[in-house]
């Protein structure tokens, strides 16, 4: 029996969705036992749990300029500050509970969908020889702040080879890097005929179809964009799929709205069938979280994306625009112009769709197989140690302070031309 412990953090939906998707995939394989732990909910304080989820959502929905300013500030931080970065206190609060879980469950692999998991493993390894393999996925097309603090993991799963140099600058070595992609819903890899998808959804087979999806992440701009799309489509025959997610207010407003007879609106609340809706679309308007981006890429969809977004999504957008698979807009006027340009230029849309193929990865299958192929872990040595759980956090903080001093010494010596 191969045991795999999956660590997630509730900060938006992407981390949990990928964790649950990986669990479902692994459990279909023979001889695999899987357990998911929400790192903060299980082992940290209520304040830290609130900060990671609700606090994050408030920051990106109501305090976006401030959030982005902090993001840019910490993104510029030198990697040698990895052991004293601001997120260390939050991660240390989980370590006694996590270590107890490891000793009880005795996983052969620890896999995390959040950088907190990478940092937690790195911190524990300052004191203990963990016998299991440790693997963490980046769920964005950028290394967000604090990834530099997770260099103690065995493997770092990154979007593709383009991100190797950045990871090496942050302190990872090449052998740790697995350019496998983002582990999103495997159904997005399925090839579904566009006309068949539209038939299943009750849509016309041969009418241009736009999908709008802004329901997640407590982001309130979806309905405003929907209204502008309807306005921009005036005089055209089109179909609009509006995915509201858990935004009930937006769903109700659209339900009570009458539309021009040339425009058919498919108004959807929360759904687990996003891959089917993606298969039916010619173009998607969305925010740009890494998992959503990957789902759209896997379905070969051209993307029209708002620039009013958290900083990590801006990085995702910049990267995808460079790859030629996305366009963006800042204002409603720009949305109108870009949308009508793309509708009137099907060759451009086709070129954008074609370019998504180079970015497509079958990550869930490849990564799950990689995990189950890891060796069994032997916990005899770790179990034989007398661990002082009462003072564990204090002792790890001491190790972090020592590691921080050593890191700064290395940097000083390097600047003096001394090989270290």
The 8 nearest C-alpha neighbors of each residue, nearest first, counted from 0:
[[1, 30, 31, 2, 32, 29, 375, 107],
 [2, 0, 31, 30, 32, 107, 3, 371],
 [3, 1, 106, 32, 107, 31, 33, 0],
 [4, 2, 108, 33, 106, 109, 107, 32],
 [3, 5, 109, 34, 106, 33, 35, 110],
 [6, 4, 35, 110, 111, 109, 34, 36],
 [7, 5, 111, 36, 37, 35, 38, 110],
 [6, 8, 37, 112, 111, 113, 15, 38],
 [9, 7, 37, 38, 10, 113, 14, 39],
 [8, 10, 52, 11, 15, 12, 14, 7],
 [11, 9, 52, 51, 8, 12, 55, 14],
 [10, 12, 216, 13, 9, 52, 14, 56],
 [11, 13, 15, 14, 16, 10, 9, 216],
 [12, 14, 16, 15, 11, 290, 17, 138],
 [15, 13, 17, 112, 16, 12, 7, 18],
 [14, 16, 18, 17, 13, 12, 7, 19],
 [17, 15, 13, 19, 18, 14, 20, 12],
 [16, 18, 20, 14, 15, 19, 183, 21],
 [19, 17, 15, 21, 20, 16, 14, 22],
 [20, 18, 22, 16, 21, 17, 15, 23],
 [19, 21, 17, 23, 22, 18, 16, 184],
 [20, 22, 24, 18, 19, 23, 17, 25],
 [23, 21, 19, 25, 24, 20, 26, 18],
 [22, 24, 20, 26, 21, 25, 19, 27],
 [23, 25, 21, 22, 27, 26, 20, 367],
 [26, 24, 22, 27, 28, 23, 21, 367],
 [25, 27, 23, 28, 24, 31, 22, 32],
 [28, 26, 25, 24, 29, 23, 31, 22],
 [27, 29, 26, 25, 31, 30, 24, 371],
 [30, 28, 31, 27, 26, 25, 0, 1],
 [29, 31, 0, 1, 28, 32, 26, 2],
 [30, 32, 1, 0, 29, 2, 26, 28],
 [31, 33, 2, 1, 3, 26, 0, 30],
 [34, 32, 3, 4, 2, 22, 31, 35],
 [33, 35, 4, 5, 3, 36, 32, 22],
 [36, 34, 5, 6, 4, 37, 33, 7],
 [35, 37, 6, 38, 5, 7, 34, 41],
 [38, 36, 7, 8, 40, 39, 41, 6],
 [37, 39, 41, 36, 40, 8, 6, 7],
 [38, 40, 43, 42, 41, 48, 37, 8],
 [41, 39, 37, 38, 48, 42, 43, 45],
 [42, 40, 39, 38, 37, 43, 36, 96],
 [41, 43, 93, 39, 96, 40, 38, 97],
 [44, 42, 39, 93, 92, 40, 41, 47],
 [43, 45, 47, 46, 48, 42, 39, 40],
 [44, 46, 48, 47, 49, 43, 40, 39],
 [45, 47, 49, 44, 48, 50, 43, 51],
 [48, 46, 50, 44, 49, 45, 51, 43],
 [47, 49, 45, 51, 46, 50, 39, 40],
 [50, 48, 46, 53, 47, 52, 51, 54],
 [51, 49, 54, 47, 48, 52, 53, 46],
 [50, 52, 48, 10, 49, 55, 54, 47],
 [53, 51, 10, 55, 49, 54, 50, 9],
 [54, 52, 56, 49, 55, 50, 57, 51],
 [55, 53, 50, 57, 56, 52, 49, 51],
 [54, 56, 58, 52, 53, 57, 51, 50],
 [57, 55, 53, 59, 58, 54, 217, 60],
 [58, 56, 54, 60, 55, 61, 59, 53],
 [57, 59, 62, 55, 56, 61, 60, 63],
 [60, 58, 63, 56, 57, 62, 61, 309],
 [59, 61, 57, 218, 58, 56, 63, 62],
 [62, 60, 57, 58, 63, 59, 56, 64],
 [63, 61, 58, 65, 59, 64, 60, 66],
 [62, 64, 59, 66, 65, 58, 61, 67],
 [65, 63, 67, 66, 62, 68, 59, 309],
 [64, 66, 68, 63, 67, 62, 69, 58],
 [67, 65, 63, 69, 68, 64, 58, 62],
 [66, 68, 70, 64, 310, 69, 65, 63],
 [67, 69, 65, 71, 70, 66, 64, 72],
 [70, 68, 72, 66, 67, 71, 73, 65],
 [71, 69, 67, 73, 68, 72, 74, 66],
 [70, 72, 74, 68, 69, 73, 67, 75],
 [73, 71, 69, 70, 74, 75, 68, 76],
 [74, 72, 76, 75, 70, 71, 144, 69],
 [73, 75, 144, 71, 72, 76, 70, 143],
 [76, 74, 73, 72, 71, 77, 144, 70],
 [77, 75, 73, 74, 78, 72, 80, 144],
 [76, 78, 79, 80, 75, 81, 169, 74],
 [79, 77, 80, 169, 81, 147, 76, 170],
 [78, 80, 81, 77, 406, 407, 410, 82],
 [81, 79, 78, 83, 82, 84, 77, 403],
 [80, 82, 148, 79, 84, 78, 83, 147],
 [83, 81, 403, 399, 80, 84, 148, 402],
 [82, 84, 80, 81, 403, 85, 87, 399],
 [85, 83, 81, 86, 80, 87, 82, 145],
 [84, 86, 87, 83, 88, 89, 145, 82],
 [85, 87, 89, 84, 88, 90, 145, 83],
 [86, 88, 90, 89, 85, 84, 91, 83],
 [89, 87, 91, 90, 86, 92, 85, 84],
 [88, 90, 92, 87, 86, 91, 47, 93],
 [89, 91, 87, 92, 88, 93, 119, 115],
 [92, 90, 88, 94, 93, 89, 87, 392],
 [91, 93, 90, 89, 43, 94, 88, 42],
 [94, 92, 42, 43, 91, 90, 96, 95],
 [93, 95, 97, 91, 96, 92, 98, 119],
 [96, 94, 98, 97, 93, 99, 388, 391],
 [97, 95, 99, 42, 94, 98, 93, 100],
 [96, 98, 94, 100, 99, 95, 93, 101],
 [97, 99, 101, 95, 100, 96, 94, 102],
 [100, 98, 102, 96, 97, 101, 103, 95],
 [101, 99, 97, 103, 98, 102, 104, 96],
 [102, 100, 98, 105, 104, 99, 103, 97],
 [101, 103, 99, 105, 100, 104, 98, 382],
 [102, 104, 100, 101, 105, 99, 98, 106],
 [103, 105, 101, 106, 102, 100, 2, 4],
 [106, 104, 101, 102, 103, 107, 378, 2],
 [107, 105, 2, 3, 108, 104, 4, 131],
 [106, 108, 131, 376, 2, 375, 3, 132],
 [109, 107, 132, 3, 131, 106, 133, 110],
 [108, 110, 133, 4, 3, 5, 134, 132],
 [109, 111, 134, 5, 135, 133, 6, 4],
 [112, 110, 6, 135, 116, 5, 113, 7],
 [111, 113, 136, 7, 14, 135, 18, 6],
 [114, 112, 115, 111, 116, 7, 8, 14],
 [113, 115, 117, 116, 146, 118, 149, 112],
 [116, 114, 118, 113, 117, 119, 90, 8],
 [117, 115, 119, 114, 111, 118, 113, 6],
 [116, 118, 149, 114, 120, 115, 119, 152],
 [117, 119, 149, 121, 115, 116, 120, 148],
 [120, 118, 116, 122, 121, 117, 90, 115],
 [119, 121, 123, 117, 122, 118, 124, 116],
 [122, 120, 151, 118, 124, 119, 123, 149],
 [121, 123, 119, 125, 124, 120, 118, 395],
 [124, 122, 120, 125, 121, 126, 127, 119],
 [125, 123, 127, 126, 121, 122, 128, 120],
 [124, 126, 123, 122, 127, 398, 121, 395],
 [127, 125, 124, 123, 128, 395, 398, 122],
 [128, 126, 124, 129, 123, 125, 381, 122],
 [127, 129, 124, 130, 381, 126, 125, 123],
 [128, 130, 131, 127, 124, 381, 132, 123],
 [131, 129, 376, 377, 128, 378, 132, 107],
 [132, 130, 107, 376, 108, 129, 133, 106],
 [131, 133, 108, 153, 109, 107, 134, 130],
 [132, 134, 109, 153, 152, 108, 110, 154],
 [133, 135, 154, 110, 155, 153, 109, 152],
 [136, 134, 111, 155, 110, 112, 156, 117],
 [137, 135, 156, 112, 155, 138, 157, 111],
 [136, 138, 157, 139, 156, 135, 112, 181],
 [139, 137, 289, 181, 136, 290, 140, 112],
 [140, 138, 289, 141, 137, 315, 288, 311],
 [139, 141, 315, 289, 158, 314, 142, 138],
 [142, 140, 139, 143, 314, 315, 311, 162],
 [143, 141, 146, 144, 140, 139, 137, 166],
 [142, 144, 141, 146, 145, 74, 311, 139],
 [145, 143, 74, 73, 146, 142, 70, 147],
 [146, 144, 147, 148, 143, 81, 84, 86],
 [145, 147, 148, 149, 144, 114, 143, 142],
 [146, 148, 169, 145, 149, 78, 81, 150],
 [149, 147, 81, 146, 145, 118, 150, 82],
 [150, 148, 118, 117, 147, 146, 151, 121],
 [149, 151, 152, 171, 148, 147, 121, 170],
 [152, 150, 121, 149, 153, 120, 124, 117],
 [153, 151, 133, 150, 154, 121, 117, 134],
 [152, 154, 133, 175, 134, 132, 151, 155],
 [155, 153, 175, 134, 152, 176, 156, 133],
 [154, 156, 176, 135, 175, 177, 134, 136],
 [155, 157, 136, 177, 178, 135, 176, 179],
 [156, 158, 178, 137, 159, 180, 177, 155],
 [159, 157, 180, 178, 181, 179, 140, 156],
 [160, 158, 178, 161, 157, 180, 179, 162],
 [159, 161, 162, 163, 178, 158, 157, 164],
 [162, 160, 159, 163, 164, 158, 165, 178],
 [163, 161, 160, 165, 164, 159, 166, 157],
 [162, 164, 166, 160, 165, 161, 167, 176],
 [165, 163, 167, 166, 162, 168, 161, 160],
 [166, 164, 168, 167, 162, 163, 169, 142],
 [165, 167, 169, 163, 168, 164, 171, 162],
 [166, 168, 171, 170, 164, 169, 165, 172],
 [169, 167, 165, 166, 170, 164, 171, 78],
 [168, 170, 166, 147, 167, 78, 171, 165],
 [169, 171, 167, 168, 150, 172, 166, 147],
 [172, 170, 167, 166, 150, 169, 175, 173],
 [173, 171, 174, 175, 167, 170, 176, 166],
 [172, 174, 175, 176, 171, 167, 163, 166],
 [173, 175, 172, 176, 154, 177, 171, 153],
 [176, 174, 154, 173, 172, 155, 153, 171],
 [177, 175, 155, 173, 174, 154, 156, 178],
 [176, 178, 156, 179, 155, 157, 175, 154],
 [179, 177, 159, 157, 160, 158, 156, 180],
 [178, 180, 177, 362, 158, 159, 156, 157],
 [181, 179, 158, 362, 157, 360, 159, 178],
 [180, 182, 138, 183, 158, 362, 293, 290],
 [183, 181, 363, 362, 17, 180, 184, 21],
 [182, 184, 17, 181, 185, 290, 294, 363],
 [183, 185, 186, 187, 20, 182, 17, 294],
 [186, 184, 187, 188, 183, 363, 189, 361],
 [187, 185, 188, 189, 184, 274, 275, 183],
 [186, 188, 274, 185, 189, 297, 294, 184],
 [189, 187, 186, 185, 297, 190, 298, 361],
 [188, 190, 186, 187, 191, 185, 298, 297],
 [189, 191, 188, 192, 298, 187, 278, 186],
 [192, 190, 189, 278, 193, 196, 195, 275],
 [193, 191, 195, 194, 196, 190, 278, 279],
 [194, 192, 279, 196, 195, 278, 191, 197],
 [193, 195, 204, 197, 196, 192, 198, 279],
 [194, 196, 198, 192, 197, 193, 199, 191],
 [197, 195, 279, 193, 199, 194, 198, 278],
 [196, 198, 202, 200, 194, 279, 199, 195],
 [197, 199, 195, 201, 200, 196, 202, 194],
 [200, 198, 196, 197, 201, 195, 202, 194],
 [201, 199, 197, 198, 202, 196, 276, 279],
 [200, 202, 198, 199, 197, 203, 196, 265],
 [203, 201, 197, 200, 198, 204, 238, 199],
 [202, 204, 205, 206, 197, 201, 198, 194],
 [203, 205, 194, 197, 206, 202, 198, 193],
 [204, 206, 203, 207, 194, 208, 202, 197],
 [207, 205, 237, 203, 204, 208, 238, 236],
 [208, 206, 237, 238, 281, 205, 209, 236],
 [209, 207, 238, 280, 281, 239, 237, 206],
 [208, 210, 239, 282, 280, 283, 281, 240],
 [209, 211, 240, 283, 239, 280, 241, 284],
 [212, 210, 284, 241, 283, 285, 242, 240],
 [213, 211, 242, 285, 214, 241, 243, 284],
 [214, 212, 221, 215, 285, 243, 286, 211],
 [213, 215, 244, 243, 246, 212, 245, 242],
 [216, 214, 217, 213, 244, 218, 245, 12],
 [215, 217, 11, 218, 56, 214, 12, 213],
 [218, 216, 215, 56, 219, 60, 214, 57],
 [219, 217, 216, 60, 220, 215, 213, 214],
 [218, 220, 221, 217, 60, 222, 213, 214],
 [221, 219, 223, 222, 218, 224, 213, 225],
 [220, 222, 213, 224, 223, 219, 225, 214],
 [221, 223, 225, 224, 220, 249, 226, 219],
 [224, 222, 226, 225, 221, 220, 227, 219],
 [225, 223, 227, 221, 222, 226, 228, 220],
 [224, 226, 222, 228, 223, 227, 221, 229],
 [227, 225, 229, 223, 224, 228, 230, 222],
 [226, 228, 230, 224, 229, 225, 231, 223],
 [229, 227, 231, 225, 230, 226, 232, 224],
 [228, 230, 232, 226, 227, 231, 225, 233],
 [229, 231, 227, 228, 232, 233, 226, 335],
 [232, 230, 228, 229, 335, 233, 227, 339],
 [233, 231, 229, 235, 230, 228, 234, 237],
 [234, 232, 235, 230, 231, 229, 259, 236],
 [233, 235, 232, 236, 261, 231, 259, 262],
 [236, 234, 232, 233, 237, 261, 262, 231],
 [235, 237, 261, 262, 234, 206, 238, 207],
 [238, 236, 262, 207, 206, 208, 235, 261],
 [237, 239, 208, 263, 262, 264, 207, 209],
 [240, 238, 264, 209, 208, 210, 265, 241],
 [239, 241, 210, 265, 264, 211, 209, 266],
 [240, 242, 211, 266, 267, 210, 243, 265],
 [243, 241, 212, 267, 244, 268, 211, 214],
 [244, 242, 214, 268, 246, 267, 250, 241],
 [243, 245, 269, 214, 268, 246, 242, 215],
 [244, 246, 269, 247, 214, 243, 268, 215],
 [247, 245, 243, 244, 248, 249, 214, 250],
 [248, 246, 250, 249, 245, 251, 268, 243],
 [247, 249, 251, 250, 246, 252, 245, 253],
 [248, 250, 252, 247, 251, 246, 222, 253],
 [251, 249, 247, 253, 248, 252, 243, 254],
 [252, 250, 254, 248, 253, 249, 247, 255],
 [253, 251, 249, 255, 254, 250, 248, 256],
 [252, 254, 256, 255, 250, 251, 249, 266],
 [253, 255, 251, 252, 256, 250, 266, 257],
 [256, 254, 252, 253, 251, 257, 250, 258],
 [257, 255, 253, 254, 252, 258, 251, 264],
 [258, 256, 255, 259, 254, 253, 260, 264],
 [259, 257, 260, 262, 256, 263, 264, 261],
 [258, 260, 261, 262, 257, 233, 263, 234],
 [259, 261, 262, 258, 263, 236, 257, 237],
 [262, 260, 236, 259, 237, 235, 263, 234],
 [263, 261, 237, 260, 259, 238, 236, 264],
 [262, 264, 238, 239, 237, 265, 261, 260],
 [265, 263, 239, 238, 266, 240, 262, 241],
 [264, 266, 240, 241, 239, 267, 263, 238],
 [267, 265, 241, 264, 240, 242, 250, 268],
 [268, 266, 242, 241, 243, 265, 269, 250],
 [269, 267, 244, 243, 242, 270, 250, 245],
 [268, 270, 244, 245, 243, 267, 271, 242],
 [271, 269, 272, 268, 273, 244, 267, 242],
 [270, 272, 273, 269, 274, 275, 244, 268],
 [273, 271, 270, 274, 275, 276, 277, 269],
 [272, 274, 276, 275, 271, 277, 270, 242],
 [275, 273, 277, 187, 272, 276, 186, 278],
 [276, 274, 278, 277, 273, 272, 196, 279],
 [277, 275, 273, 279, 278, 274, 280, 272],
 [278, 276, 274, 279, 275, 280, 273, 298],
 [279, 277, 275, 276, 193, 280, 196, 191],
 [278, 280, 193, 196, 276, 197, 277, 275],
 [281, 279, 208, 277, 282, 209, 278, 210],
 [280, 282, 208, 209, 207, 300, 279, 283],
 [283, 281, 209, 301, 280, 302, 300, 210],
 [282, 284, 210, 302, 209, 211, 303, 285],
 [285, 283, 211, 303, 304, 302, 210, 212],
 [286, 284, 212, 304, 213, 211, 287, 283],
 [285, 287, 304, 305, 288, 213, 308, 284],
 [288, 286, 312, 292, 285, 289, 291, 315],
 [287, 289, 291, 312, 290, 292, 286, 139],
 [288, 290, 139, 292, 138, 291, 293, 287],
 [289, 291, 293, 292, 288, 13, 183, 138],
 [292, 290, 294, 293, 288, 289, 287, 295],
 [293, 291, 289, 295, 290, 294, 287, 288],
 [292, 294, 296, 290, 295, 291, 297, 289],
 [293, 295, 291, 297, 296, 292, 187, 290],
 [296, 294, 298, 292, 293, 300, 297, 299],
 [297, 295, 299, 293, 298, 355, 294, 300],
 [296, 298, 294, 295, 359, 299, 188, 187],
 [297, 299, 295, 296, 300, 187, 278, 294],
 [300, 298, 296, 352, 355, 297, 295, 356],
 [299, 301, 295, 352, 298, 296, 282, 302],
 [302, 300, 352, 282, 351, 324, 325, 348],
 [303, 301, 325, 283, 282, 284, 304, 300],
 [304, 302, 326, 284, 327, 325, 283, 285],
 [303, 305, 327, 285, 284, 286, 302, 326],
 [304, 306, 328, 307, 327, 329, 286, 308],
 [305, 307, 329, 308, 328, 327, 304, 313],
 [308, 306, 305, 329, 309, 313, 286, 63],
 [307, 309, 306, 312, 310, 313, 305, 286],
 [310, 308, 312, 311, 59, 67, 313, 63],
 [309, 311, 313, 67, 312, 308, 314, 70],
 [310, 312, 314, 313, 309, 315, 143, 141],
 [313, 311, 315, 287, 314, 310, 288, 309],
 [312, 314, 316, 310, 315, 311, 317, 308],
 [313, 315, 317, 311, 312, 316, 141, 318],
 [316, 314, 312, 140, 318, 313, 317, 319],
 [315, 317, 313, 319, 314, 318, 320, 312],
 [318, 316, 314, 320, 319, 315, 313, 321],
 [317, 319, 321, 315, 316, 320, 314, 322],
 [320, 318, 322, 316, 321, 317, 325, 324],
 [319, 321, 325, 323, 317, 322, 318, 324],
 [320, 322, 318, 319, 323, 317, 324, 325],
 [323, 321, 319, 320, 324, 318, 354, 325],
 [322, 324, 320, 321, 325, 351, 319, 354],
 [323, 325, 351, 301, 322, 319, 320, 355],
 [326, 324, 302, 320, 319, 323, 303, 301],
 [327, 325, 303, 320, 304, 302, 328, 324],
 [328, 326, 304, 303, 305, 306, 325, 329],
 [327, 329, 305, 333, 334, 330, 306, 304],
 [330, 328, 306, 305, 333, 307, 327, 331],
 [331, 329, 333, 332, 328, 334, 305, 335],
 [330, 332, 334, 333, 335, 227, 329, 224],
 [333, 331, 335, 330, 334, 336, 329, 328],
 [332, 334, 336, 330, 328, 335, 331, 337],
 [333, 335, 331, 337, 332, 328, 336, 338],
 [334, 336, 332, 338, 333, 231, 337, 339],
 [335, 337, 333, 339, 334, 338, 340, 332],
 [338, 336, 340, 334, 339, 335, 333, 341],
 [339, 337, 341, 335, 340, 336, 334, 342],
 [338, 340, 342, 341, 336, 337, 343, 335],
 [341, 339, 337, 343, 338, 342, 336, 344],
 [342, 340, 344, 338, 343, 339, 337, 348],
 [341, 343, 339, 344, 340, 345, 338, 348],
 [342, 344, 340, 341, 339, 345, 338, 346],
 [343, 345, 341, 346, 342, 347, 340, 348],
 [344, 346, 348, 347, 349, 343, 342, 341],
 [347, 345, 349, 344, 348, 350, 351, 341],
 [348, 346, 350, 345, 349, 344, 351, 341],
 [349, 347, 345, 351, 346, 350, 352, 301],
 [348, 350, 352, 346, 347, 351, 353, 345],
 [351, 349, 353, 347, 352, 348, 346, 354],
 [352, 350, 324, 348, 354, 301, 349, 353],
 [353, 351, 349, 299, 301, 350, 300, 355],
 [352, 354, 350, 351, 355, 356, 349, 299],
 [353, 355, 351, 356, 352, 357, 324, 350],
 [354, 356, 296, 358, 352, 299, 353, 357],
 [357, 355, 359, 354, 358, 353, 299, 296],
 [356, 358, 355, 359, 354, 353, 360, 322],
 [359, 357, 355, 356, 360, 296, 354, 159],
 [358, 360, 356, 297, 357, 296, 355, 361],
 [361, 359, 362, 180, 358, 179, 297, 181],
 [362, 360, 363, 364, 365, 359, 188, 185],
 [361, 363, 182, 365, 360, 364, 180, 179],
 [362, 364, 182, 366, 365, 361, 367, 185],
 [363, 365, 367, 362, 366, 361, 368, 24],
 [366, 364, 362, 368, 363, 367, 369, 361],
 [365, 367, 369, 368, 363, 364, 362, 370],
 [366, 368, 370, 369, 364, 365, 363, 25],
 [369, 367, 371, 366, 365, 370, 372, 364],
 [368, 370, 366, 372, 367, 371, 365, 373],
 [371, 369, 367, 372, 368, 373, 366, 108],
 [370, 372, 368, 373, 369, 367, 1, 31],
 [371, 373, 369, 370, 368, 374, 367, 1],
 [372, 374, 371, 370, 375, 369, 132, 108],
 [375, 373, 376, 372, 107, 132, 371, 131],
 [374, 376, 107, 377, 373, 1, 131, 108],
 [375, 377, 107, 131, 130, 378, 374, 106],
 [376, 378, 379, 130, 375, 380, 131, 107],
 [379, 377, 381, 380, 382, 376, 130, 105],
 [380, 378, 382, 381, 377, 383, 384, 130],
 [379, 381, 383, 382, 378, 384, 377, 128],
 [380, 382, 378, 383, 384, 379, 128, 129],
 [383, 381, 379, 384, 380, 378, 102, 385],
 [384, 382, 380, 381, 379, 385, 378, 386],
 [385, 383, 382, 381, 386, 380, 379, 127],
 [384, 386, 387, 383, 382, 381, 388, 380],
 [387, 385, 388, 384, 391, 389, 382, 383],
 [386, 388, 389, 390, 391, 385, 394, 384],
 [389, 387, 391, 390, 386, 95, 392, 99],
 [390, 388, 387, 391, 392, 95, 393, 386],
 [389, 391, 393, 388, 392, 387, 394, 395],
 [392, 390, 388, 394, 393, 389, 387, 395],
 [393, 391, 395, 394, 390, 396, 91, 95],
 [392, 394, 396, 390, 391, 395, 397, 389],
 [393, 395, 397, 391, 396, 392, 390, 398],
 [396, 394, 398, 392, 397, 393, 391, 399],
 [395, 397, 399, 393, 398, 394, 392, 400],
 [398, 396, 394, 400, 395, 399, 401, 393],
 [399, 397, 395, 401, 396, 400, 402, 394],
 [398, 400, 396, 402, 397, 401, 82, 403],
 [401, 399, 403, 397, 398, 402, 396, 404],
 [400, 402, 398, 404, 403, 399, 397, 405],
 [403, 401, 399, 405, 404, 400, 398, 406],
 [402, 404, 400, 406, 82, 401, 405, 399],
 [405, 403, 401, 407, 406, 402, 408, 400],
 [406, 404, 402, 408, 403, 407, 409, 401],
 [407, 405, 403, 409, 408, 404, 79, 402],
 [406, 408, 410, 404, 409, 405, 411, 403],
 [407, 409, 405, 411, 406, 410, 412, 404],
 [410, 408, 406, 412, 407, 411, 413, 405],
 [409, 411, 407, 413, 408, 412, 414, 406],
 [412, 410, 408, 414, 413, 409, 407, 415],
 [413, 411, 415, 417, 409, 414, 410, 408],
 [412, 414, 416, 410, 417, 415, 411, 409],
 [415, 413, 411, 416, 412, 410, 417, 409],
 [416, 414, 412, 413, 417, 411, 410, 418],
 [415, 417, 413, 414, 412, 418, 411, 419],
 [418, 416, 412, 413, 415, 419, 414, 411],
 [417, 419, 413, 416, 412, 409, 415, 414],
 [418, 417, 409, 413, 412, 410, 416, 408]]
